[in-house]
């Protein structure tokens, strides 16, 4: 993967840890190999680097049950890093996650003619768990270096146990899944305001 593609990689790390039953109230969103393939297709497809996108999906399609268990273990490791955003802890843990990389090299920059980008290729024989480990590690390292450890946060929705890496420009993200958690909070606030208004109407001073 390209070393400067950390925003996408941090997003994959966030989405991966938030597939757990812990976040979804007992419903694991990565329960089997079919779900792993769907995850790889969806989030690999968001990368501007076709090698990462196609390679992640291909590795997921070749995965065996042992590799799914390895991905589940990776979720726990990445969750621990986001939950404990001490800079040294993040750097050490994320560096260990990049161990499936085979050094660094230059690759063509698809967006700019005759330009190249630094990249970390996977070692030969790597699995989908290795690929996701490298992606998560690079995402965490890039976020720490560029944005700082304060961007590793718990979701602020009262009933959610999700976490996220905030790579937005202003650093104002509040929810692990804005479309879901944010909407839930907005609905709850609306209902509370509506109930308060009704209560005042029923008990005029």
Number of C-alpha atoms within 10 A of each C-alpha: 26 25 18 14 19 23 19 20 29 24 20 24 27 26 20 24 25 23 19 22 15 14 18 14 11 9 12 14 16 21 15 13 18 13 14 21 21 15 21 24 19 14 18 24 16 16 19 15 17 14 13 20 19 15 17 24 22 16 20 24 17 12 18 14 10 10 19 20 15 15 23 18 13 21 23 13 17 22 20 15 20 23 16 13 18 14 16 11 14 23 20 13 18 25 17 13 24 23 15 22 20 13 12 14 14 14 16 15 15 13 9 9 8 8 11 15 16 16 19 20 20 21 14 9 8 12 22 25 23 24 25 24 27 25 30 28 27 28 28 32 27 22 22 23 12 11 17 16 22 14 19 24 20 17 20 17 20 9 12 17 17 25 24 26 28 25 22 11 8 7 12 10 18 17 23 25 19 14 9 12 20 17 14 15 17 13 12 12 12 12 12 12 12 11 12 12 11 11 11 10 10 9 7 6 5
